[in-house]
């Protein structure tokens, strides 16, 4: 990758960070104020997806 391409990618990354930072900041503040975070609702689907992917990898290797 040429140097000018790396510079453009870096500038693009900084611009994306600059545009999304205010929304991310507000979302983080709201998540801190949540009274009853339901983490089980997150962990169960994520665990199911991870197990599914592991099974797919095991089947693909055999």
C-alpha positions in Angstrom: 0.0 0.0 0.0 1.4 3.4 -1.0 2.1 6.0 1.6 -0.6 8.4 0.2 -3.1 5.6 0.6 -2.1 5.1 4.2 -2.4 8.8 4.9 -5.9 8.9 3.3 -7.0 5.9 5.4 -5.7 7.6 8.5 -7.5 10.8 7.7 -10.7 8.9 6.9 -10.5 7.0 10.3 -10.0 10.3 12.1 -13.0 11.8 10.3 -15.2 8.8 11.2 -14.1 9.0 14.8 -14.8 12.8 14.8 -18.3 12.3 13.4 -19.3 9.4 15.7 -17.8 10.7 18.9 -20.7 12.9 20.1 -23.2 10.1 19.6 -21.0 7.5 21.3 -20.4 9.9 24.3 -24.2 10.3 24.8 -24.8 6.6 24.5 -22.1 5.9 27.1 -23.7 8.4 29.5 -27.1 6.9 29.1 -25.8 3.4 29.7 -24.2 4.4 33.0 -27.6 5.8 34.1 -29.4 2.6 33.3 -31.2 1.3 36.4 -31.5 -2.4 35.5 -29.1 -3.5 32.8 -30.2 -6.9 31.5 -26.8 -8.6 30.8 -28.3 -12.0 30.6 -30.2 -10.9 27.5 -26.9 -10.1 25.9 -24.8 -13.1 27.1 -27.2 -15.8 26.0 -27.4 -14.8 22.3 -23.6 -14.1 22.1 -22.8 -17.4 23.7 -25.1 -19.2 21.2 -23.4 -17.5 18.3 -19.9 -18.3 19.6 -20.9 -22.0 20.0 -22.4 -22.1 16.5 -19.3 -20.6 15.0 -17.1 -23.1 16.9 -19.2 -25.9 15.6 -19.0 -24.6 12.0 -15.2 -24.5 12.3 -15.1 -28.0 13.7 -17.3 -29.3 10.9 -15.2 -27.5 8.2 -12.0 -29.1 9.5 -13.2 -32.6 9.4 
